[in-house]
Amino acid sequence: MSNTTDFIAELVRAANEVERLTEIERGRLFERSVTTIRAMRETVSIQSAQADADKIVELQVMVAIRGTRTKDPSEVRDALLTAAGMIRDLHIVLDTGTEIELGGGKPV
């Protein structure tokens, strides 16, 4: 497996065992997720929006506002699975060489 698929598996495992994660482990997973997603987006020329509709902003808000200490493990689980899904999708785009069209119909 590649580093990317290993990380996706790590995120899914962590989501399934979220109650066992410490605050530090949660924080590191979110930090790595955001960094990985931004780097992969940059590689495929997708700019991160500063809008609420951008899932990466949602992940950052989850960590910044609610923190990694949230009492509701389902929030952390959902965020970890969202991150894993975003990384998986970007990995597929990068692996297959798929072109993405944004707004004006021009490939990115």
C-alpha distances in whole Angstrom, upper triangle without the diagonal:
4,7,8,6,6,10,11,10,12,15,15,16,18,20,20,22,24,27,25,24,27,28,26,23,23,24,22,19,21,22,18,18,21,20,17,18,21,19,18,21,23,20,21,25,25,28,27,31,33,34,33,32,29,26,25,28,28,26,28,31,29,29,32,34,33,31,29,32,32,34,32,29,28,28,26,23,24,23,20,19,21,19,15,17,18,15,13,16,16,12,14,17,15,13,16,19,21,24,25,29,31,34,36,34,33,29,27
4,5,5,6,9,10,11,12,14,16,16,18,20,21,23,24,27,26,24,26,27,25,22,22,23,20,18,20,20,16,16,18,17,14,16,18,16,14,18,19,17,18,22,22,24,24,28,30,31,31,30,26,24,22,26,27,24,25,29,28,27,30,33,32,30,28,31,31,33,32,28,28,28,25,23,24,22,19,19,20,17,14,16,16,13,12,15,14,10,12,15,13,11,15,17,19,22,23,27,28,32,34,32,30,27,25
4,6,5,6,9,10,10,12,14,15,16,18,20,21,22,25,23,21,23,24,21,18,19,19,16,14,16,16,12,13,15,14,11,13,16,14,13,16,18,16,18,21,21,23,23,26,28,29,29,28,25,22,20,24,24,21,23,26,25,24,27,30,29,27,24,28,29,31,30,26,26,26,22,21,22,20,17,17,18,15,13,15,15,11,12,15,14,11,14,16,14,13,17,18,20,23,23,27,28,32,34,32,31,27,25
4,5,5,6,9,10,11,12,14,15,17,19,20,20,24,23,21,23,23,21,18,18,19,16,13,15,15,11,11,13,12,9,11,13,12,10,14,15,14,15,18,18,20,20,23,25,26,26,25,21,19,17,21,21,19,20,24,23,22,25,27,27,25,23,26,27,29,28,25,24,23,20,19,19,18,15,14,15,12,10,12,11,8,8,11,10,7,10,13,11,11,14,16,17,20,20,24,25,28,30,29,28,24,22
4,5,5,6,9,10,11,12,14,15,17,18,19,23,22,20,23,24,22,19,19,20,17,14,16,17,14,13,16,15,12,13,16,15,13,16,19,17,18,21,21,23,22,25,27,28,27,26,23,20,19,23,22,20,22,25,24,23,26,29,28,26,24,27,27,29,27,24,23,23,20,18,19,18,14,14,15,13,9,11,12,9,8,11,11,8,10,13,13,12,15,17,18,21,21,25,26,30,32,30,29,26,24
4,5,5,6,9,10,10,12,14,15,16,18,21,20,18,20,21,20,16,17,18,15,13,15,16,13,12,16,16,13,15,18,17,15,19,21,19,21,24,23,25,24,27,29,30,29,28,24,21,20,24,23,20,22,25,24,23,26,28,27,25,22,25,26,28,26,23,23,23,20,18,19,18,14,14,16,13,11,13,14,11,11,14,14,12,14,17,16,15,18,21,22,25,25,28,29,33,35,34,33,29,27
4,5,5,6,9,10,10,12,14,15,16,19,18,16,18,18,17,14,14,15,12,9,12,12,9,9,12,12,10,12,15,14,13,16,18,18,19,22,21,22,21,24,25,26,25,24,21,18,17,20,20,17,18,21,20,19,22,25,24,22,19,22,23,25,23,20,20,20,17,15,16,15,11,12,13,10,8,11,12,9,10,13,13,11,14,17,16,16,19,21,22,24,24,27,27,31,33,32,31,28,26
4,5,5,6,9,10,11,13,14,15,19,18,16,19,19,19,15,14,16,14,11,12,14,11,9,13,14,11,11,15,15,13,16,19,18,19,21,20,22,20,23,25,25,24,22,20,16,16,19,18,16,18,21,19,19,22,24,23,22,19,22,22,24,22,19,18,18,15,13,14,13,9,9,10,8,5,8,9,7,7,11,11,10,12,15,15,15,18,20,20,22,22,25,26,29,32,30,30,27,25
4,5,5,6,8,10,11,12,14,17,16,15,18,20,19,15,15,17,15,12,14,16,13,12,16,17,14,15,19,19,17,20,22,22,22,25,24,25,24,26,28,28,27,26,23,20,19,22,21,18,21,23,21,21,24,26,25,23,20,23,23,24,22,19,18,19,16,14,15,14,11,10,13,11,8,11,13,11,10,14,15,13,15,18,18,17,20,22,23,26,25,29,29,32,35,34,33,30,28
4,6,5,6,9,10,11,12,15,14,12,15,16,15,12,12,14,12,9,12,14,11,11,15,15,13,15,18,18,18,20,23,22,23,26,25,26,24,26,27,28,27,26,23,20,18,21,20,17,19,22,19,18,22,24,22,20,17,20,20,22,20,17,17,17,14,12,14,14,10,10,13,11,9,12,14,12,12,16,17,15,18,20,20,20,23,25,25,28,27,30,31,34,37,36,35,32,30
4,5,5,6,9,10,10,14,13,11,14,15,14,11,10,12,11,7,9,12,10,9,12,14,12,13,16,17,16,18,21,21,22,24,23,23,21,23,24,25,23,22,20,16,15,18,17,13,16,18,16,15,19,21,19,18,15,17,18,19,18,14,14,14,11,9,11,10,6,7,9,8,6,10,11,10,11,14,15,15,17,19,19,20,22,24,24,26,25,28,28,31,34,33,33,30,28
4,5,5,6,9,10,13,13,13,16,17,17,14,12,15,14,11,12,15,14,12,15,17,15,16,19,20,19,21,24,24,24,26,24,25,23,25,26,26,24,23,21,17,17,20,18,15,18,20,18,18,21,23,21,20,17,19,19,20,17,14,13,14,11,9,10,10,7,6,10,9,7,9,12,11,11,14,16,15,17,20,21,20,23,25,25,27,26,29,29,32,35,34,34,31,29
4,5,5,6,8,11,11,11,14,16,16,13,12,15,15,11,14,17,15,14,18,19,17,18,22,22,22,24,26,26,27,29,28,29,26,29,29,29,27,26,24,21,20,23,21,18,20,22,19,19,23,24,22,20,17,19,19,19,18,14,14,15,12,10,12,13,9,10,13,13,10,13,16,15,14,18,19,18,20,23,23,23,26,28,28,30,30,33,33,35,39,38,38,35,33
4,5,5,5,9,8,7,11,12,13,9,9,12,12,9,11,14,13,12,16,18,17,17,21,22,21,23,26,26,27,29,27,28,25,27,27,27,25,25,23,19,18,21,19,16,18,19,16,16,19,21,18,17,13,15,15,16,15,11,12,13,10,8,11,11,8,9,12,12,10,14,16,15,16,19,20,19,22,24,24,25,27,29,29,31,30,33,33,35,38,38,38,35,33
4,5,5,9,10,9,12,13,15,12,10,13,13,10,11,15,15,13,16,18,17,17,21,22,22,23,26,27,27,29,26,27,24,26,26,26,23,23,21,17,17,19,17,14,17,18,15,15,19,20,17,16,13,15,14,15,13,9,9,10,7,5,8,8,6,6,10,10,10,12,14,15,15,18,19,19,21,24,25,25,27,29,29,30,29,32,31,33,37,36,37,34,32
4,6,8,9,10,14,16,17,14,13,16,17,14,15,19,18,16,20,22,21,21,24,26,25,26,29,30,30,32,30,30,28,29,30,29,27,26,24,21,21,23,20,18,21,22,18,19,22,23,20,19,16,17,16,16,14,10,10,12,10,7,10,12,9,9,13,14,12,14,17,17,17,20,22,22,23,26,27,27,29,31,31,33,32,34,34,36,40,39,39,37,35
4,6,6,7,11,13,15,12,11,15,15,13,15,18,18,17,20,22,21,22,25,27,26,28,31,31,32,34,32,32,29,31,31,31,28,28,26,22,22,24,22,19,21,22,18,18,22,22,19,18,15,15,15,15,13,9,11,13,10,9,12,13,11,12,15,16,15,17,20,19,20,23,24,24,26,28,29,29,31,34,33,35,34,37,37,39,42,42,42,39,37
4,5,5,9,10,12,10,8,12,13,11,13,16,16,16,18,21,20,21,24,25,25,27,29,30,31,32,30,30,27,28,28,28,25,25,24,20,20,21,19,16,18,19,15,15,18,19,16,14,11,11,11,11,10,6,8,10,7,6,10,11,9,11,14,14,14,17,19,19,20,23,24,24,26,28,29,29,32,34,33,35,33,36,35,37,41,41,41,38,36
4,6,8,10,13,11,10,14,15,14,15,19,19,19,21,24,24,24,27,29,29,30,33,34,35,36,34,33,30,31,31,30,28,28,27,23,23,24,21,19,20,21,17,16,20,20,16,15,12,11,11,10,9,6,9,11,9,9,13,14,13,15,17,18,18,20,22,23,24,26,28,28,30,32,33,33,36,37,37,39,37,39,39,41,44,44,44,42,40
4,7,10,12,10,10,13,14,13,16,18,19,19,22,23,23,25,27,29,29,30,33,34,35,36,34,34,31,33,32,32,30,30,29,25,24,25,23,20,22,22,19,18,21,22,18,16,13,12,13,13,13,10,13,14,12,12,15,16,14,16,19,19,18,21,23,23,24,27,28,28,30,32,33,33,36,38,38,39,38,41,40,42,46,45,45,43,40
4,7,8,6,6,10,11,10,12,15,15,16,18,20,20,22,24,25,26,28,30,31,32,33,31,31,28,30,29,29,27,28,26,22,21,22,21,17,18,19,16,15,18,19,16,14,10,10,12,12,13,10,13,13,10,11,14,14,12,15,17,16,16,20,21,21,22,25,26,26,28,30,30,31,34,35,35,37,36,38,37,40,43,43,43,40,38
4,5,5,6,9,10,11,12,14,15,17,19,20,21,23,24,26,27,28,30,32,33,34,32,32,29,30,29,30,28,29,27,23,22,23,21,18,18,19,16,14,16,18,15,12,9,9,11,12,14,12,15,15,12,13,16,15,14,17,19,18,19,22,23,23,25,27,28,28,31,32,32,33,36,37,37,39,37,40,39,41,44,44,44,42,39
4,5,5,6,9,10,11,12,14,15,17,18,20,21,23,24,26,27,29,30,32,33,30,29,26,27,26,27,25,26,24,21,20,20,18,15,15,16,13,11,13,14,12,9,5,6,9,11,13,11,15,14,11,13,16,14,13,17,18,17,19,22,22,22,24,27,27,27,30,32,32,33,36,37,37,38,36,38,37,39,42,43,42,40,37
4,5,5,6,9,10,10,12,14,15,16,18,20,21,22,24,26,27,28,30,31,29,28,26,27,26,27,26,27,25,22,20,20,19,16,15,17,15,12,14,16,14,11,8,9,13,15,16,15,17,16,13,15,18,16,14,18,19,17,19,22,22,21,24,26,26,26,29,31,30,31,35,35,36,37,35,38,37,39,42,42,42,40,36
4,5,5,6,9,10,11,12,14,15,16,18,20,21,22,24,26,27,29,30,28,28,25,27,26,27,26,26,24,21,19,20,19,15,16,17,15,12,15,17,16,12,9,11,13,15,16,14,16,15,12,13,16,14,12,15,17,15,16,19,20,19,21,24,24,23,27,28,28,29,32,33,33,35,33,36,35,38,41,41,40,38,35
4,6,5,6,9,10,11,12,14,15,16,18,20,21,22,24,26,27,28,26,25,22,24,23,24,22,23,21,18,16,17,15,12,12,14,11,9,12,14,12,9,6,9,10,13,13,11,13,12,8,10,12,10,9,13,14,12,14,17,17,17,19,22,22,22,25,27,27,28,31,32,32,33,31,34,33,35,38,38,38,36,33
4,5,5,6,9,10,11,12,14,15,17,18,20,21,23,24,26,27,25,24,21,22,21,22,21,22,20,17,15,15,15,11,10,12,11,7,10,13,12,8,6,9,12,15,15,14,15,13,10,13,14,12,11,15,15,13,15,18,18,17,20,22,22,22,26,27,26,28,31,31,32,32,31,33,32,34,37,37,37,35,32
4,5,5,6,8,10,10,12,14,15,16,18,20,21,22,24,25,24,23,21,23,22,24,23,24,21,18,15,17,16,13,12,15,14,11,13,16,15,12,10,13,15,18,18,16,18,16,13,14,16,13,11,15,16,13,14,18,17,16,19,21,20,20,24,25,24,26,29,29,30,31,30,32,31,34,37,37,36,34,31
4,5,5,6,9,10,10,12,14,15,16,18,20,21,22,24,22,22,19,21,22,23,21,22,19,16,13,15,15,11,12,15,13,11,14,16,15,13,10,13,15,17,17,15,16,14,11,11,13,10,8,11,12,9,10,14,14,13,15,18,17,18,21,22,22,23,26,27,27,29,27,30,29,32,35,35,34,32,29
4,5,5,6,9,10,10,12,14,15,16,18,20,21,22,20,19,16,18,18,19,18,18,15,13,10,12,11,8,8,11,9,7,11,13,13,11,9,13,14,17,16,14,15,13,9,11,12,8,7,11,11,8,10,13,13,12,15,17,17,18,21,22,21,23,26,27,26,27,26,28,27,29,32,32,32,30,27
4,5,5,6,9,10,11,12,14,15,17,19,20,21,19,18,16,18,18,19,19,20,16,14,11,12,13,9,9,12,12,9,11,14,15,12,11,15,16,19,19,18,19,16,13,15,15,12,11,14,14,11,13,16,14,13,17,18,17,18,21,22,21,23,26,26,27,27,26,28,27,29,32,33,32,30,26
4,6,5,6,8,10,10,12,14,15,16,18,20,18,18,16,19,19,21,21,21,17,15,12,14,15,11,11,15,14,12,15,18,18,15,14,17,19,22,21,19,20,18,15,16,16,13,11,14,13,10,11,14,13,11,14,16,15,15,19,20,18,20,23,24,24,25,24,27,26,29,32,32,30,28,25
4,5,5,6,9,10,10,12,14,15,17,18,16,16,14,16,17,18,18,18,14,12,9,12,12,9,10,13,13,12,14,17,17,15,14,18,18,21,20,18,18,16,13,13,13,10,8,11,10,6,8,11,9,8,11,13,12,13,16,17,17,18,21,22,22,23,21,24,23,26,29,29,28,26,23
4,5,5,6,9,10,10,12,14,16,16,14,13,11,13,14,15,15,15,12,10,7,9,10,8,8,11,12,11,12,15,16,15,14,18,19,22,21,19,19,16,14,15,15,11,11,13,11,8,10,12,10,9,13,14,13,14,17,17,17,20,22,22,22,22,20,23,21,24,27,27,26,24,21
4,6,5,6,9,10,11,12,15,15,14,13,12,15,16,18,18,18,15,13,10,12,14,11,11,14,15,14,15,18,19,17,17,21,22,25,24,22,22,20,17,19,18,15,14,16,14,11,13,15,12,11,14,15,13,14,18,17,16,19,22,21,22,22,21,23,22,25,28,28,26,24,21
4,6,5,6,8,10,11,13,14,13,14,12,16,17,19,19,19,15,13,11,14,15,13,13,17,17,16,18,21,21,20,19,22,23,26,25,23,22,20,18,18,18,15,13,14,13,9,10,12,10,7,11,12,10,10,14,14,13,15,18,18,19,20,19,22,21,24,27,26,25,22,19
4,5,5,6,8,10,11,12,10,11,9,13,15,16,16,15,12,10,8,11,13,11,12,15,16,15,17,20,21,19,19,23,23,26,24,22,22,19,17,18,16,13,12,13,11,8,9,10,7,6,10,10,8,10,13,12,12,15,17,17,17,17,16,18,18,21,23,23,22,20,17
4,6,5,6,9,10,10,9,8,7,11,13,15,16,15,12,11,8,11,13,12,12,15,17,16,17,20,21,20,20,24,24,28,26,25,24,22,20,20,19,16,16,17,14,11,13,14,10,10,13,13,10,12,15,14,13,17,19,18,18,17,16,18,17,20,22,23,21,19,16
4,5,5,6,9,10,10,10,10,14,16,18,20,19,15,15,12,15,17,15,15,19,20,19,20,23,24,23,23,26,27,30,29,27,27,24,22,23,22,18,18,18,17,13,14,15,12,10,13,13,10,11,14,13,12,15,17,16,17,17,16,19,18,22,24,23,21,19,15
4,5,5,7,9,9,10,11,14,17,19,20,18,15,14,12,15,17,16,16,20,21,20,22,25,26,25,24,28,28,31,29,27,26,24,22,22,21,18,17,17,15,12,13,13,10,8,10,10,6,8,11,10,8,11,14,13,13,14,13,16,16,20,22,21,19,17,13
4,5,5,6,5,7,8,11,14,16,17,16,12,12,11,13,16,15,16,19,20,20,21,24,25,25,24,28,28,31,29,28,27,24,23,23,21,18,18,18,15,13,14,14,10,9,12,11,7,10,12,10,9,13,15,13,13,12,11,13,13,16,18,18,17,14,11
4,5,5,6,7,9,12,15,17,19,18,15,15,13,15,18,18,17,21,22,22,23,26,27,26,26,30,30,34,32,31,30,27,25,26,24,21,21,21,19,16,17,17,14,13,15,14,10,12,15,12,11,15,16,14,14,14,13,15,14,17,19,19,17,14,11
4,5,8,10,12,15,18,21,22,21,17,18,16,18,21,20,20,24,25,25,26,29,30,29,28,32,33,36,34,32,31,29,27,27,26,23,22,22,20,17,18,17,14,12,14,13,10,11,13,10,8,12,13,11,12,12,12,15,15,19,20,19,17,14,10
4,6,9,11,15,18,19,21,19,16,17,15,18,21,20,21,24,25,25,27,29,30,30,30,33,33,36,34,32,31,29,27,27,25,23,22,22,19,17,18,16,13,12,14,12,8,10,11,8,7,11,12,9,9,8,8,11,12,15,17,16,13,10,7
4,6,10,12,16,17,20,18,15,16,15,17,20,20,20,23,25,25,26,28,30,30,30,34,33,37,35,33,32,29,28,28,26,24,24,23,20,19,20,19,15,15,17,14,11,14,15,11,11,15,15,12,12,10,9,11,10,14,15,14,12,10,6
4,6,9,13,14,16,14,11,13,12,14,17,17,18,20,22,22,23,25,27,27,27,31,31,34,32,31,29,26,25,26,23,21,21,21,18,16,18,16,13,13,15,13,10,13,14,11,12,16,16,14,13,11,9,10,9,12,14,14,12,11,8
4,6,9,11,14,13,10,12,11,12,15,16,16,18,20,21,21,23,25,25,26,30,29,33,31,30,29,26,25,26,23,20,21,22,18,17,19,18,14,15,18,15,13,16,18,15,15,19,20,18,16,14,12,13,10,13,15,16,14,14,10
4,7,9,11,10,7,9,8,8,12,12,12,14,17,17,17,19,21,22,23,26,26,29,27,27,25,22,22,23,20,17,18,19,16,14,17,16,13,14,17,15,13,16,18,16,17,20,21,20,18,17,14,15,13,14,17,18,17,17,14
4,5,8,8,6,9,9,8,11,13,12,14,16,18,17,19,21,22,23,26,26,29,27,27,26,22,22,24,21,18,20,20,17,16,19,18,15,17,19,17,16,19,21,19,20,23,24,22,21,19,16,16,13,13,16,18,18,18,15
4,7,8,7,10,9,7,10,12,11,11,15,16,15,16,19,20,22,25,24,27,26,26,25,22,22,24,21,18,20,21,18,17,21,20,17,19,22,20,19,22,24,22,23,27,28,26,24,23,20,19,16,17,19,21,21,21,19
4,5,6,9,10,7,9,12,12,11,14,16,16,16,18,20,22,25,23,26,25,25,24,20,21,23,20,17,20,21,17,17,21,19,17,19,22,20,19,23,24,23,24,27,28,27,25,23,20,19,16,16,19,21,22,22,20
4,5,8,9,6,7,10,11,9,12,14,14,14,16,18,20,22,20,23,22,22,20,17,18,20,17,15,18,18,15,16,19,18,16,19,21,20,20,23,24,23,25,28,29,28,26,25,21,21,18,18,21,23,24,24,22
4,6,9,8,8,11,12,12,14,16,17,17,18,20,21,24,22,25,23,23,21,17,19,20,16,15,17,17,13,15,18,16,14,17,19,17,17,21,22,21,23,26,26,25,23,22,18,18,15,15,19,20,21,21,20
4,5,5,7,9,10,11,13,15,15,16,18,19,20,23,22,24,22,22,20,17,18,18,15,13,15,15,12,12,15,14,11,14,16,15,14,18,19,18,20,23,23,23,21,20,16,17,14,15,19,20,20,20,18
4,5,5,6,9,10,10,13,14,15,16,17,17,20,19,22,19,19,17,14,14,15,12,9,12,12,8,8,12,11,8,11,14,13,13,16,18,17,19,21,23,22,21,20,17,18,16,18,21,22,23,21,19
4,5,5,6,9,10,11,12,14,15,15,16,19,19,22,20,19,18,15,14,15,13,10,11,12,9,8,12,11,9,11,14,13,13,16,18,17,18,21,22,22,21,21,18,19,17,19,23,23,23,22,19
4,5,5,6,9,10,10,12,13,14,15,19,18,21,20,20,18,15,15,17,14,11,14,15,12,11,15,15,12,15,18,17,16,19,21,21,22,25,26,25,24,23,20,21,19,20,23,25,25,24,21
4,5,5,6,9,10,10,11,12,14,17,15,18,16,16,15,11,12,14,11,8,12,13,10,10,14,14,12,15,17,17,17,20,22,22,23,26,27,27,25,25,22,23,21,22,25,26,27,26,24
4,5,5,6,9,10,10,11,11,14,13,17,15,15,14,10,10,12,10,6,9,11,8,8,11,12,11,13,16,16,16,18,21,21,22,24,26,26,25,25,23,24,22,24,27,28,28,27,24
4,5,5,6,8,10,9,11,14,14,18,17,17,16,13,12,14,13,10,12,14,12,11,14,16,14,15,18,19,18,21,23,23,23,26,28,28,27,27,24,25,23,25,28,29,29,28,25
4,5,5,6,7,9,11,13,13,16,15,16,16,12,12,15,13,10,13,16,13,13,17,18,16,18,21,21,21,24,26,26,26,29,31,31,30,29,26,27,25,26,29,30,31,30,27
4,6,6,5,6,8,11,9,13,12,12,12,8,8,11,10,8,11,13,12,12,15,16,16,17,20,21,21,23,26,26,27,29,31,31,30,30,27,29,26,28,31,32,33,31,29
4,6,6,4,6,9,9,13,13,13,14,10,9,12,12,9,11,14,13,12,16,18,17,18,21,22,22,24,26,27,27,29,32,32,31,31,29,30,28,30,33,34,34,33,30
4,6,5,8,11,11,15,15,16,17,13,13,16,16,13,15,18,16,16,19,21,19,20,24,24,24,26,29,29,29,32,34,34,33,33,30,31,29,30,33,35,35,34,31
4,6,9,10,10,13,14,15,16,12,13,16,16,13,16,19,17,17,21,22,21,23,26,26,26,28,31,31,32,34,36,36,35,35,32,33,30,31,34,36,36,35,33
4,7,7,6,9,10,12,13,9,10,14,13,12,14,17,16,17,20,21,21,22,25,26,26,28,31,31,32,34,36,37,35,36,33,34,32,33,36,37,38,37,34
4,5,6,10,11,12,14,11,10,13,14,12,13,17,17,16,19,21,21,22,24,26,26,27,30,31,31,33,36,36,35,35,33,34,32,34,37,38,38,37,34
4,6,9,10,10,12,10,8,11,13,11,11,15,15,15,17,20,20,20,23,25,25,26,29,30,30,32,34,35,35,35,33,35,33,35,38,39,39,37,35
4,6,9,9,12,11,9,13,15,13,14,17,18,18,20,23,23,24,26,28,28,29,32,33,34,35,38,39,38,39,37,38,36,38,42,42,42,41,38
4,5,7,9,8,8,11,12,12,13,16,17,17,20,22,22,23,26,27,28,29,32,33,34,35,37,38,37,38,36,37,35,37,40,41,41,40,38
4,6,9,9,9,12,14,14,15,18,19,20,22,23,24,26,27,29,30,32,34,35,36,37,40,41,40,41,38,40,38,39,43,44,44,43,40
4,5,6,7,9,10,12,13,15,16,18,19,21,22,24,25,27,28,29,31,33,34,35,37,38,37,38,36,37,36,37,41,41,42,40,38
4,5,5,6,9,10,11,12,14,15,16,18,20,21,22,24,26,27,29,30,32,32,35,36,35,36,34,36,35,36,40,40,41,39,37
4,5,5,6,8,10,10,12,14,15,16,18,20,21,22,24,25,27,28,30,31,33,34,33,34,32,33,32,34,37,38,38,37,35
4,5,5,6,9,10,11,12,14,15,17,18,20,21,23,24,26,27,29,30,32,33,32,32,30,31,30,31,35,35,36,35,33
4,5,5,6,9,10,11,12,14,15,17,18,20,21,22,24,26,27,28,30,31,31,32,29,31,30,32,35,36,36,34,32
4,5,5,6,9,10,11,12,14,15,16,18,20,21,23,24,26,27,28,30,29,31,29,31,30,32,35,35,36,34,32
4,6,5,6,9,10,10,12,14,15,16,18,20,21,23,24,25,27,28,27,28,26,28,27,28,32,32,33,31,29
4,5,5,6,9,10,11,12,14,15,17,18,20,21,22,24,26,27,26,27,24,26,25,27,30,31,31,29,27
4,5,5,6,9,10,11,12,14,15,16,18,20,21,22,24,26,25,26,25,27,26,28,32,32,32,29,27
4,5,5,6,9,10,10,12,14,15,16,18,20,21,22,24,23,25,23,25,25,27,30,30,30,28,26
4,5,5,6,9,10,11,12,14,15,17,18,20,21,22,21,22,20,22,21,23,27,27,27,25,23
4,5,5,6,9,10,11,12,14,15,16,18,20,21,20,21,20,22,21,24,27,27,27,24,22
4,6,5,6,9,10,10,12,14,15,16,18,20,19,21,20,23,23,25,28,28,27,25,23
4,5,5,6,9,10,11,12,14,15,16,18,17,19,17,20,20,23,26,25,25,22,21
4,5,5,6,8,10,11,12,14,16,16,15,16,15,17,17,20,23,22,22,20,18
4,5,5,6,9,10,10,12,14,15,15,16,16,19,19,22,25,24,23,20,18
4,6,5,6,9,10,10,12,14,14,16,15,19,20,23,25,24,24,21,19
4,5,5,6,9,10,11,12,11,13,12,15,16,19,22,20,20,17,16
4,5,5,6,8,10,10,10,11,11,14,15,18,21,19,19,16,13
4,5,5,6,8,10,10,13,13,17,18,22,24,22,21,18,16
4,5,5,6,8,8,11,12,16,17,21,23,21,20,17,15
4,6,5,6,5,8,8,12,14,18,19,17,16,13,11
4,6,5,7,9,11,14,16,20,21,19,18,14,12
4,6,8,11,13,17,19,23,24,22,20,17,15
4,5,9,12,15,18,22,23,20,18,15,14
4,6,9,13,16,19,20,17,16,12,11
4,6,10,13,16,17,14,13,10,9
4,7,10,13,14,11,9,6,6
4,6,10,11,9,8,5,5
4,7,7,5,5,4,6
4,6,6,6,7,7
4,6,8,10,10
4,6,9,10
4,6,9
4,6
4
